[in-house]
Amino acid sequence: MTTYLDDMVFLGFNKRVAALDKRTGELIWDWTAPKGWSYVSLLLVDDETLIASVDGYTYRLDPATGHQVWQNDLPGFGTGVVSMVATGLKNPHDSVIAAAARNAQQSSAGASGSGAAGQS
């Protein structure tokens, strides 16, 4: 299923996030973090949630509009570059990775099966 997100690219730098049209490069929206000063990490969770972390200050943005939905300063965690992971995402690359893993398992099982049959 194609969504409007398929036509967008998200960039983050210097405490700012921008959404561009991936075909034209035209700016769709931009947002500036109220806290933090430099490095921006982005995680697109789904069509309603874009997580932006600016030096550890974390924000949920609406990917369609750039509207800030919430903010969490994560007190006590410090500041810096953040690593983010989300589970349960419907990402087309996940299907490719899963298919490759199944293929590798099947190849491995076939190779071990043929080796065992050839041994006395």
N, C-alpha and C positions, 0 to 999 in steps of 0.2 A: 504494500500500500504506500503510495506516495503522499507526503505531507508537505506543507510549506517549508518545513525545515530542510527538505532535500534541496532547496534552492538557496540556502543560507550558509555562510561561513562565519565563524566567531573568532575574534582576535582579542588578545588581552596584553596590555603593556602599559607601564607608567600609571598604574592604578585606574586604568580605563579599560572598558570592554566595548567592542564594536561588533555589530552584525552587518555583514556585507552581502549583497546579491552575488552569488557565486559565478553567474554568467557575465555580469557587467562590471562588478566591483563597486557598484553604487552603495553608499552608506544607507542602511535601513534605519538603524538607531545607534546611539552611543550612550554610555552610562559611566559616571565617575564615582569611585568608591569614597564614602565619607571618611573612612579611616584606612590606614596603610599608605604606602608612598611609592611602591615600585612594582615588584614582580607579581604577575597575575597568573594563577592556575585556573583552568576552566574544565568543567565536567558537564557535558550534556547528558542528563539523566533520562529525560523523555520530552515529549512535546510541550510540557508544562513547566519543566524545571531545568534551569541552567545554573549550576553552582559555580560561583566565582570566589576564589580566595585570594586576597591581596595581603601579602606578607603575614598570612595566618588569620586575618579578619575574614570571616566567611559570610557570604551573602547568597540568597536564592533570588534569581532573576527569572522573569517570564521571558523565554526565548523569542516570543513573537514581538514583544514590545520593549524589552529592556527594563520594564518596571521592577523595582526592588520589592520583593514579597516579604522577606525577613532578613535579619542580621543576627549573627552570633559572634561575639568577640572571642569566645573560647578562653575566658580568663584562666590564667595559670598555665596555659600551654606555651606561652612565649610567642615570638613572631619569627617569620622566615618563610622559606619556600615550603609549600605543602604538597604532599602526595595524596591523590584521591582515587578511590575505587568505588564503583557501585555494582551491585549484583542484580540479576534479574532483568537486565537490559535486553531489548530486542534489537540487536545489532547484526546486520547481515554478515559481518566478518566472523561472528560467533558460529554461524552455520558452516562456514568454510573451515574454521579451526576444528569443529566437531567432526566434520567429514574427513579431514586429514588424519585426525586421531583414530577414527574407526578404520580407515584404510591402513594405517600403520599397524594397528592391532591385528587386522586380518592378514596382512602380509607376514607379520611375525608368527602368527599361529600357523599359517601355511608353510613357512620355512621350517619351523620346528617339527611340524608333522611330517614333512618329506624327509627331513634328516633322520628322524627316528625310524621311519620305514626302511631306510637304506642301511641301517645298522643291524648287525647280527648279534 
